[in-house]
Amino acid sequence: KMNRKAATILGFLFLGTVELPSFTIAFTTTTSQTTTAPLLISSSRLWQSSTQSSTKYPTVGQQRRDVIIVGSGLAGLSCALYLKTQVDPSRHVTILERQDNSHQTTDSTLASMAAAGMLAPHSERLPKGPLLDLCLTSREMYPDFVELVQGWASAATTKNDNSNEDVNVGFHASGGFLAPAFAGDSVATWAPPQHYDDNDNDESNGKTVNTALWLDETQVRAQEPQLNAQVVGGWWFPQDASVDARKLTQSLYKACIAAGVQILSGPQYEVQAIDIRQGHCHGVYCGDRSKSSSNNNSNNNIYMSCNACLIANGAWMRNLLPVPMEPHKGQSLKFKVPKSLLDGQPLLQRVLFAQDVYIVPKANNNNNGDTDDDDTAQEIIVGATVEAGAFDNHVTPAGLLHILQHALQLVPALAHLPIVETWVGLRPT
């Protein structure tokens, strides 16, 4: 059972993770299982064994952890911070992450590090229903969430004498999103469902807030002059917002450390199985999967006991739980807008969410945490392909061609900008 605040805080975690909100965590504190034999969950298989026991595995520390969270993406980090700062600071919370933290900004395929950071239930044109209601409530909570994260992250940098380190997560809630339309495409033919604005009321005066406004070709070009001349209009979603997903992930990591969350990362902390006995989670089995499979023994494995386990490892969830989760590969790229262009003015003012591509302008900051490039007026993220079913982290010519074709059709001025980065993320779907 969850109260409204607990339920909605789970919702906003995912808006910042991937473009299409998807619930990617599962509680495993209790099950309907009543057997007295240990139940081991691994690789989407369930089995009981009277011989499988945690006593065969080395243990880490003598302290029993209250909660173990598998995965250090936005979902896992946000839940950990919430548990430590909003629920019970005395709880011992441990995050286990198979990827070394030093690589998460360079070669990560985590959706959290690859996402464009759109908080856009209206631009997604979600149908009315519980999911839309949850996403709208979540978006409303985001300013408070950002304040919480930046506050704790600032405490971490001050404690470590890194007071100049940037903890701003790049939250941008003004200007809204624009969905440009070409004649006959899905944007042009879409219309808001009846009573679409019913749950977006201004409590100060009781009036309904317009959440989707159609702009004609003159109005849409007044908002974004660089749009293709063939754009016939577009839907403006003034309440949708965005965040820098990489900066949010990095600030969440700092915030969790400051709040007292233990974070263990590296191949040796990859969770291979969950130990469930008598309907309760008793711990997890960790180890380097490649070494374990090659040596065919448990010498490389460790066992960690806990009172509860939260699975938040995204597209890899089906390795631990029998759920129909699969990765959807998304290829993206980033342009740099030099200051010499347009006298240093931004090329785009707001996010463009078209039928086949999204284009997300970002303020001048380097997402890898390096020194800002003085020659850069703006960065523009373009994405993303949707390729189902493969744990593939390679950028391909076909993928880049797909997104470039649609991006240049929408904003021809992008054609001569330098491409400074390409990457792949795996969406949990």
RANORZI-V607419 format. One record per residue. N is the residue number from 1. PHI is phi in whole degrees, 0 to 359 (none if undefined). PSI is psi in radians with two decimals (NA if undefined). Layout:
n-><N | N>
phi-><PHI | PHI>
psi-><PSI | PSI>
This chain:
n-><1 | 2 | 3 | 4 | 5 | 6 | 7 | 8 | 9 | 10 | 11 | 12 | 13 | 14 | 15 | 16 | 17 | 18 | 19 | 20 | 21 | 22 | 23 | 24 | 25 | 26 | 27 | 28 | 29 | 30 | 31 | 32 | 33 | 34 | 35 | 36 | 37 | 38 | 39 | 40 | 41 | 42 | 43 | 44 | 45 | 46 | 47 | 48 | 49 | 50 | 51 | 52 | 53 | 54 | 55 | 56 | 57 | 58 | 59 | 60 | 61 | 62 | 63 | 64 | 65 | 66 | 67 | 68 | 69 | 70 | 71 | 72 | 73 | 74 | 75 | 76 | 77 | 78 | 79 | 80 | 81 | 82 | 83 | 84 | 85 | 86 | 87 | 88 | 89 | 90 | 91 | 92 | 93 | 94 | 95 | 96 | 97 | 98 | 99 | 100 | 101 | 102 | 103 | 104 | 105 | 106 | 107 | 108 | 109 | 110 | 111 | 112 | 113 | 114 | 115 | 116 | 117 | 118 | 119 | 120 | 121 | 122 | 123 | 124 | 125 | 126 | 127 | 128 | 129 | 130 | 131 | 132 | 133 | 134 | 135 | 136 | 137 | 138 | 139 | 140 | 141 | 142 | 143 | 144 | 145 | 146 | 147 | 148 | 149 | 150 | 151 | 152 | 153 | 154 | 155 | 156 | 157 | 158 | 159 | 160 | 161 | 162 | 163 | 164 | 165 | 166 | 167 | 168 | 169 | 170 | 171 | 172 | 173 | 174 | 175 | 176 | 177 | 178 | 179 | 180 | 181 | 182 | 183 | 184 | 185 | 186 | 187 | 188 | 189 | 190 | 191 | 192 | 193 | 194 | 195 | 196 | 197 | 198 | 199 | 200 | 201 | 202 | 203 | 204 | 205 | 206 | 207 | 208 | 209 | 210 | 211 | 212 | 213 | 214 | 215 | 216 | 217 | 218 | 219 | 220 | 221 | 222 | 223 | 224 | 225 | 226 | 227 | 228 | 229 | 230 | 231 | 232 | 233 | 234 | 235 | 236 | 237 | 238 | 239 | 240 | 241 | 242 | 243 | 244 | 245 | 246 | 247 | 248 | 249 | 250 | 251 | 252 | 253 | 254 | 255 | 256 | 257 | 258 | 259 | 260 | 261 | 262 | 263 | 264 | 265 | 266 | 267 | 268 | 269 | 270 | 271 | 272 | 273 | 274 | 275 | 276 | 277 | 278 | 279 | 280 | 281 | 282 | 283 | 284 | 285 | 286 | 287 | 288 | 289 | 290 | 291 | 292 | 293 | 294 | 295 | 296 | 297 | 298 | 299 | 300 | 301 | 302 | 303 | 304 | 305 | 306 | 307 | 308 | 309 | 310 | 311 | 312 | 313 | 314 | 315 | 316 | 317 | 318 | 319 | 320 | 321 | 322 | 323 | 324 | 325 | 326 | 327 | 328 | 329 | 330 | 331 | 332 | 333 | 334 | 335 | 336 | 337 | 338 | 339 | 340 | 341 | 342 | 343 | 344 | 345 | 346 | 347 | 348 | 349 | 350 | 351 | 352 | 353 | 354 | 355 | 356 | 357 | 358 | 359 | 360 | 361 | 362 | 363 | 364 | 365 | 366 | 367 | 368 | 369 | 370 | 371 | 372 | 373 | 374 | 375 | 376 | 377 | 378 | 379 | 380 | 381 | 382 | 383 | 384 | 385 | 386 | 387 | 388 | 389 | 390 | 391 | 392 | 393 | 394 | 395 | 396 | 397 | 398 | 399 | 400 | 401 | 402 | 403 | 404 | 405 | 406 | 407 | 408 | 409 | 410 | 411 | 412 | 413 | 414 | 415 | 416 | 417 | 418 | 419 | 420 | 421 | 422 | 423 | 424 | 425 | 426 | 427 | 428 | 429>
phi-><none | 230 | 281 | 298 | 294 | 295 | 291 | 286 | 293 | 293 | 295 | 287 | 301 | 271 | 298 | 272 | 264 | 222 | 294 | 264 | 304 | 215 | 276 | 235 | 231 | 215 | 278 | 232 | 285 | 220 | 219 | 276 | 294 | 241 | 295 | 272 | 280 | 300 | 246 | 251 | 251 | 197 | 51 | 60 | 237 | 242 | 208 | 253 | 211 | 278 | 258 | 291 | 214 | 292 | 291 | 282 | 248 | 299 | 254 | 255 | 71 | 262 | 284 | 277 | 281 | 291 | 223 | 251 | 248 | 265 | 114 | 244 | 277 | 300 | 295 | 296 | 296 | 295 | 295 | 297 | 296 | 296 | 299 | 281 | 253 | 244 | 254 | 203 | 299 | 279 | 291 | 271 | 245 | 238 | 257 | 248 | 226 | 286 | 262 | 301 | 300 | 293 | 260 | 288 | 257 | 245 | 229 | 285 | 254 | 301 | 301 | 298 | 273 | 257 | 292 | 280 | 82 | 272 | 252 | 223 | 296 | 283 | 295 | 291 | 55 | 292 | 289 | 299 | 155 | 301 | 295 | 298 | 301 | 296 | 295 | 294 | 297 | 297 | 298 | 295 | 280 | 299 | 303 | 294 | 297 | 299 | 299 | 298 | 296 | 294 | 295 | 289 | 295 | 296 | 298 | 293 | 290 | 294 | 297 | 265 | 59 | 247 | 296 | 273 | 289 | 281 | 246 | 295 | 266 | 71 | 287 | 228 | 239 | 240 | 95 | 68 | 248 | 238 | 252 | 292 | 235 | 261 | 304 | 84 | 278 | 293 | 286 | 295 | 267 | 279 | 219 | 301 | 299 | 301 | 62 | 300 | 263 | 300 | 261 | 235 | 264 | 275 | 295 | 290 | 229 | 75 | 270 | 284 | 271 | 286 | 257 | 214 | 239 | 276 | 248 | 283 | 297 | 288 | 293 | 291 | 284 | 293 | 285 | 224 | 297 | 277 | 293 | 304 | 297 | 275 | 294 | 266 | 157 | 177 | 266 | 255 | 247 | 291 | 262 | 290 | 225 | 214 | 215 | 276 | 299 | 293 | 295 | 297 | 298 | 293 | 290 | 298 | 300 | 295 | 298 | 297 | 300 | 297 | 279 | 99 | 283 | 273 | 239 | 245 | 229 | 131 | 304 | 291 | 254 | 289 | 282 | 260 | 198 | 246 | 265 | 242 | 227 | 52 | 79 | 229 | 277 | 255 | 169 | 226 | 256 | 242 | 164 | 290 | 299 | 292 | 288 | 297 | 289 | 284 | 268 | 56 | 210 | 257 | 296 | 268 | 259 | 228 | 240 | 236 | 274 | 199 | 268 | 206 | 227 | 245 | 267 | 223 | 260 | 59 | 296 | 267 | 299 | 291 | 290 | 242 | 231 | 280 | 239 | 279 | 258 | 219 | 281 | 243 | 292 | 232 | 262 | 220 | 212 | 228 | 263 | 249 | 260 | 294 | 295 | 291 | 272 | 57 | 55 | 81 | 278 | 300 | 288 | 232 | 259 | 211 | 291 | 253 | 237 | 268 | 297 | 242 | 201 | 239 | 230 | 240 | 284 | 234 | 295 | 291 | 205 | 270 | 293 | 271 | 86 | 276 | 295 | 301 | 277 | 294 | 269 | 257 | 273 | 197 | 246 | 230 | 265 | 234 | 199 | 216 | 289 | 231 | 237 | 276 | 98 | 234 | 274 | 244 | 252 | 263 | 282 | 240 | 302 | 295 | 295 | 295 | 299 | 299 | 286 | 293 | 302 | 287 | 294 | 289 | 296 | 282 | 230 | 303 | 295 | 289 | 302 | 250 | 275 | 288 | 272 | 253 | 198 | 229 | 199 | 232 | 233 | 248 | 282 | 281 | 224>
psi-><2.38 | 2.49 | 3.06 | -0.71 | -0.75 | -0.68 | -0.75 | -0.50 | -0.52 | -0.60 | -0.79 | -0.27 | -0.63 | -0.41 | -0.56 | -0.02 | -0.87 | 2.89 | -0.75 | 2.02 | 2.23 | 2.40 | 2.10 | 0.38 | 2.77 | 2.31 | 2.40 | 0.60 | -0.59 | 2.70 | 3.08 | 0.00 | 2.31 | 0.05 | 2.65 | -0.24 | 2.62 | 2.48 | 2.11 | 2.23 | 2.15 | 2.47 | 0.71 | 0.45 | 2.57 | 2.29 | 2.73 | 2.51 | 2.26 | -0.21 | -0.42 | 2.09 | 2.60 | -0.27 | -0.27 | -0.25 | 2.49 | 2.56 | 2.73 | 1.90 | 2.89 | -0.27 | 2.31 | 2.17 | 2.41 | -0.85 | 2.28 | 2.25 | 2.17 | 1.93 | 2.30 | 0.64 | -2.91 | -0.68 | -0.89 | -0.80 | -0.73 | -0.74 | -0.70 | -0.80 | -0.69 | -0.77 | -0.74 | -0.52 | -0.41 | -0.34 | -1.11 | 1.78 | -0.34 | -0.20 | 2.44 | 1.95 | 2.21 | 2.30 | 2.30 | 2.22 | 2.21 | -0.37 | 2.29 | 2.35 | -0.50 | -0.30 | -0.05 | -0.25 | -0.04 | -0.85 | 0.45 | 2.49 | 0.16 | 2.37 | -0.57 | -0.63 | -0.26 | -0.29 | 2.65 | -0.21 | 0.59 | 2.25 | 1.42 | 1.10 | -0.53 | -0.76 | -0.50 | -0.23 | 0.81 | 2.49 | 2.72 | 2.47 | -3.07 | -0.66 | -0.80 | -0.74 | -0.77 | -0.77 | -0.67 | -0.75 | -0.70 | -0.76 | -0.64 | -0.54 | -0.22 | -0.70 | -0.72 | -0.67 | -0.78 | -0.74 | -0.71 | -0.85 | -0.86 | -0.58 | -0.84 | -0.63 | -0.65 | -0.67 | -0.65 | -0.75 | -0.62 | -0.73 | -0.61 | 0.25 | 0.56 | 0.91 | -0.35 | -0.09 | 2.34 | 2.18 | 0.09 | 2.29 | 0.08 | 0.59 | 2.23 | 1.98 | 0.34 | 2.63 | -0.45 | -3.01 | 2.62 | 2.25 | 1.61 | 2.59 | 2.38 | 2.72 | 2.16 | -0.06 | 3.12 | -0.45 | -0.76 | -0.57 | -0.07 | 2.60 | 2.51 | 2.39 | 2.78 | 2.42 | 0.51 | -0.51 | 0.13 | -0.60 | 0.38 | 1.08 | 2.52 | 1.87 | -0.37 | -0.56 | 0.05 | 0.12 | 2.63 | 2.34 | 2.29 | 2.10 | -0.16 | 2.00 | 2.27 | 2.25 | 2.37 | -3.14 | -0.55 | -0.78 | -0.71 | -0.60 | -0.43 | -0.59 | -0.73 | 1.60 | -0.36 | 0.01 | 2.62 | 2.47 | -0.32 | -0.06 | 2.21 | -0.13 | -2.81 | 2.80 | 2.29 | 2.20 | 1.58 | -0.29 | -0.20 | 2.64 | 3.09 | 2.86 | 2.70 | 1.83 | -0.67 | -0.81 | -0.63 | -0.77 | -0.78 | -0.69 | -0.63 | -0.69 | -0.81 | -0.72 | -0.73 | -0.73 | -0.80 | -0.57 | -0.13 | 0.25 | 2.35 | 2.23 | 2.07 | 2.12 | 2.65 | 2.85 | -0.54 | -0.24 | 0.30 | 2.17 | 2.14 | -0.40 | 2.75 | 2.33 | 1.86 | 2.13 | 2.41 | 0.68 | 0.16 | 2.60 | 2.15 | -0.30 | -3.05 | 2.67 | 2.19 | 2.75 | 2.80 | 1.95 | -0.66 | -0.69 | -0.67 | -0.74 | -0.59 | -0.58 | -0.27 | 0.70 | 3.10 | 0.22 | -0.43 | 0.05 | 2.69 | 2.76 | 2.35 | 2.18 | 2.68 | 2.89 | -0.42 | 2.66 | 2.32 | 2.08 | 2.00 | 0.75 | 0.40 | -2.22 | -0.27 | 0.16 | -0.61 | -0.19 | -0.34 | -0.51 | 2.57 | 1.23 | 2.62 | 1.04 | 2.36 | 2.72 | 2.48 | 1.87 | 2.35 | 2.11 | 2.39 | 2.94 | 2.91 | 2.30 | 2.69 | 2.29 | 1.89 | 2.64 | -0.42 | -0.28 | 2.32 | 0.56 | 0.62 | 0.04 | 2.64 | 2.46 | -0.67 | 2.57 | -0.40 | 2.94 | 2.38 | 2.17 | 1.48 | -3.04 | -0.76 | 0.06 | 2.63 | 2.56 | 2.08 | 1.85 | 2.46 | 2.61 | 2.85 | 1.68 | 2.56 | 2.06 | -0.25 | 0.01 | 0.14 | -3.13 | 2.39 | 2.52 | 2.01 | -0.30 | 0.01 | 2.11 | -0.52 | 2.64 | 2.52 | 2.09 | 2.35 | 2.31 | -3.08 | 2.67 | 2.82 | 1.76 | 1.90 | 2.47 | -0.08 | 2.40 | 1.20 | 2.17 | 0.38 | 2.33 | 2.33 | 2.67 | -0.69 | -0.70 | -0.81 | -0.68 | -0.70 | -0.90 | -0.59 | -0.70 | -0.84 | -0.62 | -0.77 | -0.53 | -0.66 | -0.79 | 1.54 | -0.47 | -0.24 | -0.29 | -0.54 | 0.23 | 2.57 | 2.38 | 2.13 | -0.22 | 2.51 | 2.67 | 2.99 | 2.41 | 2.65 | 1.88 | 2.37 | 2.13 | NA>
